Amino acid sequence: MPTIEERLAVIEQRNARVEGDKGWETSWVRRGLIMGITYVCAIILLNILGHDGAWKHATVPVMGYLLSTLSLPEVKRLWLQNQGKIQK
């Protein structure tokens, strides 16, 4: 049976890992990478399809992603309020 100190150390390690994961999920570095990859893929696809001005039109999915990530925290807060998880 592990001691209380050992159990506490395991919990603290897990909490540090979870905090790091959450930090990554909300970071602008991650968002920027996803936006960059999306932009490049959209340009490639639009060029394959023979679309003129692919570089310009490839911004549409990127901006959609950006707007969704900016609005999701507010949507989450409203959803949690509706579920009774947090107070208004």
TAFEN-V752712 format. One record per residue. SS is DSSP state (~ for helix, > for strand, _ for the rest). PHI is phi as a letter, one per 20 degrees, with the letter a starting at -180 (* if undefined). Layout:
BEGIN
SS,PHI
SS,PHI
END
This chain:
BEGIN
_,*
_,f
_,f
~,f
~,f
~,f
~,f
~,f
~,f
~,f
~,f
~,f
~,f
~,f
~,f
~,f
~,f
~,f
~,f
~,f
~,f
~,f
~,g
~,f
~,f
_,d
_,f
~,f
~,f
~,f
~,g
~,f
~,f
~,f
~,f
~,f
~,f
~,f
~,f
~,f
~,f
~,f
~,f
~,f
~,f
~,f
~,f
~,f
_,f
_,m
_,e
_,f
_,m
~,g
~,f
~,f
~,f
_,f
~,f
~,f
~,f
~,f
~,f
~,f
~,f
~,f
~,f
~,f
~,f
~,f
~,e
~,f
~,g
~,f
~,f
~,f
~,f
~,f
~,f
~,f
~,f
~,f
~,e
_,m
_,e
_,c
_,e
_,f
END
